[in-house]
Amino acid sequence: EAGSEDIDILPNGLAFISSGLKYPGIKSPAPDKPGELFLMDLNEDNPRAVELRISRGFDLASFNPHGISTYVD
């Protein structure tokens, strides 16, 4: 809804997407909504972004993702 901030695509076709970045002084389309992470499987015929659940105990209210990266071992 507010657009993605960054995306990282793994060699297996899974894409991780961060969304919801808010900069001070710049109008946000959803100022009270925390940031989100999404997963998209680009191998599917009709890929769609699915919101990832964030673990309990994480301060979701202040989650403001700026960028995303993955590490493949």
C-alpha positions as CSV (number, residue, x, y, z in Angstrom):
1,E,0.0,0.0,0.0
2,A,2.8,2.4,0.9
3,G,5.3,0.9,-1.5
4,S,8.5,-1.0,-0.9
5,E,11.6,0.5,0.5
6,D,14.1,-2.2,-0.6
7,I,14.1,-5.7,-2.0
8,D,16.7,-8.5,-1.9
9,I,16.3,-11.5,-4.2
10,L,17.9,-14.8,-3.2
11,P,19.4,-17.2,-5.9
12,N,16.5,-19.6,-5.3
13,G,13.9,-16.9,-6.4
14,L,12.7,-15.8,-3.0
15,A,12.4,-12.1,-2.6
16,F,12.4,-10.3,0.7
17,I,10.8,-6.8,0.7
18,S,10.9,-4.1,3.3
19,S,8.1,-1.5,3.5
20,G,7.0,1.4,5.6
21,L,10.1,3.6,5.9
22,K,9.2,7.0,7.4
23,Y,11.6,10.0,7.2
24,P,11.2,12.9,9.6
25,G,9.7,15.9,7.7
26,I,8.4,13.8,4.8
27,K,4.7,13.0,4.6
28,S,3.9,9.3,4.9
29,P,0.8,7.7,3.4
30,A,0.4,5.6,6.6
31,P,2.1,7.6,9.5
32,D,0.6,5.4,12.3
33,K,1.3,2.1,10.6
34,P,4.5,0.2,11.6
35,G,6.9,-1.1,8.9
36,E,6.5,-4.5,7.4
37,L,8.5,-7.3,5.8
38,F,7.1,-9.3,2.9
39,L,8.2,-12.5,1.1
40,M,7.5,-13.2,-2.6
41,D,8.3,-16.4,-4.5
42,L,9.3,-15.3,-8.0
43,N,9.1,-19.0,-9.1
44,E,5.3,-19.0,-8.9
45,D,3.2,-18.3,-12.0
46,N,1.5,-15.4,-10.3
47,P,3.8,-14.3,-7.5
48,R,2.3,-12.2,-4.7
49,A,3.8,-10.5,-1.7
50,V,2.9,-12.2,1.6
51,E,3.4,-10.3,4.9
52,L,5.9,-12.0,7.3
53,R,4.9,-12.3,10.9
54,I,7.4,-10.7,13.3
55,S,8.2,-12.5,16.5
56,R,6.6,-11.6,19.8
57,G,8.8,-9.3,22.0
58,F,9.9,-7.2,19.0
59,D,9.1,-3.5,19.3
60,L,6.8,-3.5,16.2
61,A,5.3,-0.1,16.9
62,S,8.6,1.6,16.2
63,F,9.7,-0.7,13.3
64,N,10.9,1.6,10.6
65,P,12.9,-0.6,8.1
66,H,15.5,1.1,5.9
67,G,16.9,-1.4,3.5
68,I,17.2,-5.2,3.7
69,S,19.9,-7.7,3.0
70,T,20.3,-11.4,3.3
71,Y,23.2,-13.7,4.0
72,V,23.4,-17.1,2.3
73,D,25.7,-19.6,3.9
